[in-house]
Amino acid sequence: MTMTDAANVQDAIISVRDITVRFGARAVLDGLDLDVRRGEILGFVGASGAGKSVLLRTIIGLVAKEHGTVTVLGTDMDAASGAARRSVERRWGVLFQHGALFSSLTVRQNIQFPVREYLKLSQRLLDEITLAKLAMVGLKPEVADRYPSELSGGMIKRVALARALALDPDIVFLDEPTSGLDPIGAGEFDELVRTLQRTLGLTVFMVTHDLDSLRTACDRIAVLGEGKVIAIGTMADMLASTHPWLRSYFHGARAHALAGV
């Protein structure tokens, strides 16, 4: 290991080593290694069905792995006690694909849900937190008493992000955050994420297939292929790569914006 590699590992807020996940006979993740640096937005990209969301869910403990280790904030999540694991889980927030809001709960109740799980606070303080998080994601106070069915797709994403931020996390996991949004809405969401990352000092792990998100929001990009990370680096690194899949993805017909066409 070089001095640069050692420094990167030391600065990793998430460290994944030799992760293997199988669904039946198929190894979706096969000995995968990845480090996410503190304070960066890492875009995680790959072909459809390659296992991008599987890795995210494995890191947060929703998908069982065959072997390997996941270390978050210096804690080995398998070796940790229940209390230690819960302490780490409180320091991350998750925005699942399509928002995953509870349809029977209001926006207010959705945002307050993770806070109630970990903290005992008065209703007044819970309501103050709700309004603060809504403002943080660019939504007005009156949205608090609406139900998800009364919201646009973009508003659902913002409410889901407000819920992910409810406990003032160090890490935010975003699973396809701009899917289903029109280009303007997607661009605004990317800018919101970037602004929050800068102002709050967040580390963001973003699963995405959106080239514009990769270009405008991400500090580094990791590419998943055949169960492993086949490339990691900046957008410039991706564009310079001679790997066939990377060339097809980053220089294909839909990548015209990257070329300034």
C-alpha positions in Angstrom: 0.0 0.0 0.0 1.4 3.4 -1.0 1.4 6.4 1.4 -1.4 7.9 -0.7 -3.5 4.7 -0.4 -2.9 4.6 3.4 -4.0 8.2 3.7 -7.2 7.6 1.8 -8.0 4.5 3.9 -7.4 6.5 7.1 -9.7 9.3 5.8 -12.5 6.8 4.9 -15.8 7.4 6.7 -17.1 4.2 5.1 -14.9 1.3 4.3 -16.1 -1.9 2.5 -13.8 -4.9 2.2 -14.2 -8.1 0.3 -18.0 -7.9 0.3 -19.9 -10.8 -1.4 -23.6 -10.9 -1.7 -25.4 -13.8 -3.5 -29.0 -14.1 -4.7 -29.3 -17.8 -5.3 -26.3 -19.0 -7.3 -25.5 -15.5 -8.6 -22.9 -13.3 -6.9 -24.2 -9.8 -7.3 -21.3 -8.4 -5.4 -18.1 -10.5 -5.5 -15.3 -9.5 -3.3 -16.0 -5.8 -3.6 -13.8 -3.1 -2.0 -14.7 0.6 -1.6 -13.7 3.5 0.5 -15.9 6.7 0.8 -13.9 9.7 2.0 -15.2 12.0 4.7 -16.9 15.0 3.3 -17.2 13.9 -0.3 -20.1 13.2 -2.6 -19.4 9.8 -4.1 -21.5 8.8 -7.1 -21.9 5.0 -7.5 -22.8 4.0 -11.0 -23.1 0.8 -13.0 -25.3 -1.0 -15.5 -29.0 -1.7 -14.6 -29.2 -4.7 -12.3 -25.5 -4.6 -11.5 -26.1 -4.3 -7.8 -25.7 -0.6 -7.0 -28.6 -0.4 -4.6 -27.6 -3.8 -3.2 -24.4 -2.4 -2.0 -26.1 0.6 -0.4 -28.6 -1.7 1.4 -25.7 -4.0 2.4 -23.8 -1.1 4.0 -26.9 -0.1 6.0 -27.7 -3.6 7.0 -30.8 -4.3 5.0 -29.2 -7.0 2.8 -27.2 -9.9 4.3 -23.8 -10.5 2.9 -22.0 -13.8 2.5 -18.7 -12.5 3.8 -16.7 -9.3 4.1 -16.7 -6.3 6.4 -18.4 -2.9 6.5 -16.8 -0.3 8.7 -18.7 3.0 9.2 -17.3 5.9 11.3 -14.6 3.6 12.5 -17.0 0.9 13.7 -17.0 -2.6 12.4 -20.8 -3.0 11.9 -20.7 -6.8 12.4 -18.4 -6.8 15.5 -20.2 -3.9 17.2 -22.6 -4.4 20.1 -26.3 -3.5 19.6 -25.8 -0.2 21.3 -22.7 0.7 19.3 -24.4 -0.2 16.0 -27.5 1.8 16.9 -25.3 4.8 17.8 -23.7 4.6 14.3 -27.1 4.2 12.6 -28.3 7.3 14.2 -25.5 9.2 12.4 -26.7 8.3 8.9 -29.8 9.2 6.9 -31.3 7.4 3.9 -33.3 8.6 0.9 -34.7 5.5 -0.7 -35.6 5.3 -4.4 -39.0 6.9 -5.0 -38.9 8.5 -1.6 -40.4 5.6 0.3 -42.6 7.9 2.5 -45.3 6.4 4.7 -48.4 7.0 2.7 -50.7 7.0 5.7 -48.6 9.7 7.5 -48.4 13.4 6.9 -45.2 15.1 5.9 -44.8 16.2 9.5 -45.2 12.7 10.8 -42.8 11.2 8.2 -40.1 13.6 9.1 -40.6 13.1 12.8 -40.6 9.3 12.5 -36.8 8.7 12.8 -36.5 11.4 15.5 -39.1 9.6 17.6 -37.3 6.3 17.1 -34.1 7.6 18.7 -35.0 10.6 20.9 -37.7 11.5 23.5 -38.6 15.1 22.7 -41.6 17.3 23.3 -44.1 17.7 20.4 -43.2 21.4 20.3 -39.6 20.6 19.6 -40.5 17.9 17.1 -42.5 20.5 15.2 -39.7 23.0 15.3 -37.3 20.3 13.8 -39.9 19.5 11.1 -40.2 23.1 10.0 -36.4 23.6 10.1 -35.8 20.5 7.9 -38.5 21.6 5.4 -36.9 25.0 5.1 -33.5 23.3 4.6 -34.8 21.4 1.6 -36.7 24.4 0.2 -40.3 23.6 1.2 -42.8 25.9 2.9 -44.3 25.2 6.3 -47.8 24.5 5.0 -46.4 21.4 3.3 -46.1 19.8 6.8 -49.7 18.8 7.0 -50.1 17.3 3.5 -50.0 13.6 2.7 -47.6 12.1 0.2 -50.4 11.6 -2.3 -50.9 15.4 -2.4 -47.2 16.1 -3.3 -45.5 16.2 -6.7 -42.6 13.9 -7.4 -40.0 16.6 -6.7 -41.7 17.5 -3.4 -41.7 13.8 -2.4 -37.9 13.7 -3.0 -37.4 16.8 -0.9 -39.6 15.5 2.0 -37.7 12.2 1.9 -34.4 14.2 2.0 -35.8 16.3 5.0 -36.5 13.0 6.8 -33.0 11.7 6.0 -31.6 14.9 7.6 -33.9 14.8 10.6 -31.3 13.6 13.0 -28.5 15.8 11.7 -26.5 12.9 10.2 -22.9 12.8 9.2 -23.6 10.5 6.2 -26.5 10.6 3.8 -27.3 7.6 1.5 -29.2 8.6 -1.7 -30.6 5.8 -3.9 -31.4 7.2 -7.4 -32.4 10.6 -6.0 -33.3 12.2 -9.3 -35.1 9.2 -10.9 -38.6 10.2 -12.1 -37.8 13.9 -12.1 -37.7 16.2 -15.1 -34.3 17.7 -16.1 -35.1 21.0 -14.3 -36.2 19.3 -11.1 -33.3 16.9 -11.2 -30.8 19.8 -11.7 -32.4 21.7 -8.7 -32.2 18.6 -6.6 -28.5 18.1 -7.4 -27.8 21.7 -6.5 -29.7 21.2 -3.2 -27.6 18.2 -2.3 -24.4 19.9 -3.2 -25.3 23.0 -1.1 -26.3 20.9 1.9 -23.1 18.9 1.6 -21.0 22.1 1.6 -22.9 23.8 4.4 -23.4 20.8 6.7 -20.2 19.0 6.0 -22.1 15.9 4.9 -20.6 12.8 3.3 -22.9 11.6 0.6 -23.1 8.1 -1.0 -25.2 8.5 -4.1 -26.4 5.6 -6.2 -27.3 7.1 -9.6 -27.4 6.6 -13.3 -27.9 10.3 -14.0 -24.9 11.6 -16.0 -25.7 15.2 -15.1 -25.7 14.3 -11.4 -22.3 12.6 -11.8 -21.0 15.7 -13.6 -22.4 18.5 -11.4 -22.8 17.0 -7.9 -20.1 14.3 -7.4 -16.6 14.7 -6.2 -15.6 11.2 -7.2 -17.3 8.4 -9.1 -17.1 4.6 -8.4 -18.1 2.2 -11.2 -19.6 -1.2 -10.5 -19.0 -4.0 -12.9 -19.0 -7.8 -12.6 -19.5 -7.5 -8.8 -16.5 -5.3 -8.2 -15.5 -1.6 -8.4 -13.8 -1.5 -11.8 -12.9 2.2 -11.7 -12.9 5.1 -9.2 -11.9 8.7 -9.6 -13.1 12.1 -10.8 -15.2 12.7 -13.9 -12.0 13.6 -15.7 -10.7 10.2 -14.9 -13.9 8.5 -16.2 -13.7 10.5 -19.5 -10.1 9.5 -19.9 -10.6 5.8 -19.3 -10.2 3.3 -22.1 -12.4 0.7 -20.4 -15.1 -0.3 -22.9 -18.0 0.1 -20.5 -16.8 3.4 -19.3 -16.2 4.7 -22.8 -19.7 3.6 -23.8 -21.4 5.1 -20.8 -19.5 8.4 -20.5 -19.1 9.0 -24.3 -22.3 7.6 -25.6 -25.1 9.4 -27.3 -26.7 10.4 -24.0 -23.4 11.9 -22.8 -23.6 14.9 -25.2 -23.9 17.4 -22.3 -20.5 16.2 -20.9 -18.9 17.0 -24.2 -20.5 20.4 -24.4 -22.5 19.6 -27.5 
